[in-house]
Amino acid sequence: MVRKKLTWKQVVIGGGVIIMLLADLTFYIWYQSESVRLGYRIHELELKVEQLKEEIKKLETRKAALLSPERIDRMARENLNLTDPKPEQIIFENLVEK
Amino acid sequence: MIVQEKSFLPGFPRKKIKFILLFILLWMCLILVRLIDLQVIEHKKLKTEVIEQSQDLIKVLPTRGNIYDRNGKILARSLPAASVFFSPVKEEPLETQVKNIYQLKSILNLGENELKKIISGIEKRKRFTWIKRKIPLEVAEEIKKRKLPGIYLIEENRRYYPLGTLACHLLGGVNVDDAGMAGVEYYYNNELRGEEGQKLIMRDARRKEFFIQTVKETKPGKDLYLTIDATIQYIAEKELQQAVENFGANWGTVVILQPQTGEILALANYPNYDPNEFPPTEEQMVNCAIQHTYEPGSTAKIVTAAAARELAGISPNTYYDCSQGYITFGGTTVRDHERMKILSFPEVFIHSSNVGSIKIADLIGEEKIYQMFKTFGFGQKTGIDLPGEESGILHPLNKWRKSSLRVAIGYEIAATPLQILRAMNVYATGGYLVQPKVTRPQPAPVAEVIPAVLNDVSRWPRILSPKTVRELVETVFTQVVEKGTGLEAKIDGYDIAGKTGTAQKFDPALKAYSYAKHVASFVGFAPADQPLLTMVVVIDEPKGIKQYGGQVAAPVFREIVRKVLLYLHQPPKKLPEKYWLAQDKRKQEVITD
């Protein structure tokens, strides 16, 4: 059996097809791995967003506790030595004339 | 022509080539068989295993709705927390498992009883034992780092009440599974809890998550806005606590209502509890304002006065001889707290004469008295959006005895403090029976609501004519505070309307009313001409010399109203006896300088 010699044209076309297939395959693999990589990244960021949201909630709750009327009252009395004003100590800005 | 087949590898023995080809063929056959086994025969089983390993369908817990006050202050919120549990590892000996638990003792502050319970669970070879639930995430992180075999963590939510005991009876509390157990947490549990969701998590060969898909969206619980104002609530709670402690009372309650809307601005009870440590003791748990019924005593006379004017047409110019100090009827004797003289109709109520009230009630008649109490809502729940409200007792007319006329002075009837408050609120609104409520659709500070609702009471049923209301408020209820039993409720510069109550308690042991045990109360509204607040104060069994409502409850009412009106920037409409004007003060400071 005599082996047929390939022409340059056939070699170029064949080589081109193989290169195209390899390029497609490479792109596909790159695309898949990139999707997975981005999946990891999105997941990480989503977790971070959740964590930050929870952190905000926690800080808001802490703020509410720090601004509780009971705490403010206690601090005003103990740290600033404030007392309740007596009725006659209250100064009115606008009152009907005597 | 016979073409001789040539070897494609000249010089390589054909036998060897055949052998290699046969080997490759066999090897390929083996692979084929294995592939058929994997892809066809064991396909179902292996697919399940793969899904199990690479995909997780997890439940996503909904976040319970927040609870805010009317100004948007956070009263309750759920935050993530972790729960620790134990699940035995087969190869671990029992001693090591117990040792692992002891390692958590200090981190989790486990008490001896808790430890005993956990260890007994392990010894019984239980597959699952809770160690501690709802711990802070920082503590969970510390446990995670230790990598103790058999110790696992799961994420849950924990309910926080940042203002501690404030408004505890309104808020109620939740159990360890985040289900509402009392207060609005229970009443609005369906709205607050939300709906569970589902997420599909894809993992790679190293069990690392790389894709998450929401299968079912989680519905977070709805937020709830209460009608209370945290500052007014605090003022009420503080004054109440002081009074209950000073008088050594059993319990006390204060409820403040915005008259026209029925919105509760404060509901305070003492003893109270911290909802962060739910459940409290049974005694602390009682919401006295709606769950304690008592014979209201003289505060019930606000209904008798209405019946006299509205149904019986008794003139305010009639006079009643109360000089004897007691009256006997239907086999029972009713006494006044002191001997009085001949009193006019308004004076009977201003000085809270029981004798005069019974004489007036006798003129009104049982039927009309009963009718008016029923119209005022006694013996029925007010319909407030809180669980466990008591309806009180108003016996039907056919079960009245001869002595039942005492209903007119607040005996043989049982009411909750809220019912008394609603009755007085009829006068504050010009004759309307308003339904109290503790929630509103959106936040709105009190000051914003006041102008909008002052004249908007027509949606409620009118039960008294404006004439009767005006007349009784002017001639009776403001005078109670100006010169009657409620003098202690007077606030310089403001007109206050109210009624005192001192009810003797029935002693079941003696089977008689006790002279030593009273329920002291005061119910009223302020300012009398354009009410912004209606309030009831009830103190149970004050100890000591002061026992009357005018001595025990009226000062509490005064202090709360004074502070709340200042907080709401409501200056007096008439000049106080002692006062400072800013302009005078400034002039004085200039002169001094």
Interface residues (C-beta under 8 A of the other chain):
Chain A: M1 V36 G39 Y40 H43 E46 E54 K57 K58 E60 T61 R62 A64 A65 L67 S68 P69 E70 D73 D84 P87 E88 Q89 I90 I91 F92 E93 N94 L95 V96 K98
Chain B: V3 K73 I74 R77 L79 P80 Y160 P162 L163 G164 T165 L166 M202 D204 K208 E209 F210 F211 I212 A230 T231 Q233 Y234 K238 I491 D492 R562 K563 L566 P571 P572 K573 K574 L575 P576 K578 Y579 W580 L581 A582 K585
